Amino acid sequence: MPTELKQTRRHPAADAPPSQTLTQIAATIPAAQWQTARWKTARGERGTTRLAWCEVWLQHALRKAGGELEKLWLVVDWPADSAEPYHYYLAHLHRPPSKARCLTLSRSRWHIEQYFQRAKDDLGLDHFEGRSWTGFHHHLVLSALAYLFILTVHARAKKNFWCDVGTDAPGDPAVAGEINRLLLLLRYEI
């Protein structure tokens, strides 16, 4: 989508197409782009849906001086017999997603639920009694790191282990700085 510079901020060009909602974009995806996907549900049944994805650009970063359009992938999960999409979401991916990746992202609530249950039961996520928003986020990050450590140790014990955690996204300097700070603190505690 073309933009033009006006004083210090960029704005959509006058000839740019108008903004659309996710529902409007999903409704305009050509029939040839939809791919049928099948999976096995938790009850052992076979599920079927249609998946499609396309690039979209968000304008929210244009509010800042020097801001550019943000390119994302819109992934739509819309069963053929349904009047409305089951799920659509925006994903930061460096390459076009595969059908398997889209299906996993759309239909995998269980991993998130398992993390929260295990983090509350085993890792003390529910024991935070602080009063600050920042403190809660520090507690959440430490619980997530502990859970990731446990999963990695468990996966390494399995035959044919291959860890590809974090190979799909670029490094975030804020997260890397926080991890380094936490590792330094842990080194002095051990």
Secondary structure as GFF3:
##gff-version 3
##sequence-region A 1 190
A	DSSP	beta_strand	3	6	.	.	.	ID=ss1
A	DSSP	beta_strand	9	12	.	.	.	ID=ss2
A	DSSP	alpha_helix	22	27	.	.	.	ID=ss3
A	DSSP	three_ten_helix	31	33	.	.	.	ID=ss4
A	DSSP	beta_strand	35	40	.	.	.	ID=ss5
A	DSSP	beta_strand	46	58	.	.	.	ID=ss6
A	DSSP	three_ten_helix	60	63	.	.	.	ID=ss7
A	DSSP	beta_strand	70	77	.	.	.	ID=ss8
A	DSSP	beta_strand	87	91	.	.	.	ID=ss9
A	DSSP	alpha_helix	99	107	.	.	.	ID=ss10
A	DSSP	alpha_helix	110	122	.	.	.	ID=ss11
A	DSSP	three_ten_helix	125	127	.	.	.	ID=ss12
A	DSSP	alpha_helix	133	156	.	.	.	ID=ss13
A	DSSP	alpha_helix	173	189	.	.	.	ID=ss14
###
